[in-house]
């Protein structure tokens, strides 16, 4: 059974705080690691698709790193804003040719 | 560009009743996915289509669930009969290809079975 774990399960921060979450996944048969943001009442939206060990991707105040050898990825948000409040999902793509999603990290940013 | 469209957004039915969900993917996307998301869990793949062919339906409970993607465009997922445990969010997504391309999701259908 492939296990994708995310931590923390939830996080409450103040506006302006920087924060980070972790996604752990199997270190063998790695093909891709996806990050999605899912705001309440909206569709999940892709943030990053990462395929190479050592990948670092950035979109505005959000960035992500990837370590396929040890099986983890970090998502960073610099200077959190209330509009960053959402559930952040990671998904591992391995030899099964389908994404295995974690349970997500729920971020709440207080103004 | 229009996103992935799903309907209905919400559905409440009594157990043993049938229910159907519809999805229209982004134009030109060959791969279509149906996911099930239970409360507190991540989405789990039910079925993946490449054009009109179901290439992975290993997680689809075939005794009560069925799906089709006629003409390789829009798709319908059906449950008959629904059980209490089917209450969940049903997400549809599409991508240009099936090999870990970025997936574009619809807003989902929240099903409540009473």
Interface residues (C-beta under 8 A of the other chain):
Chain A: X4 X31 X32 X34 X36 X41 X42 X43 X44 X45 X46 X49 X51 X89 X91 X93 X97 X98 X99 X100 X101 X102 X103 X104
Chain B: X3 X4 X40 X41 X42 X43 X44 X45 X48 X56 X91 X93 X98 X99 X100 X101 X102 X103 X104 X105 X106 X107 X108
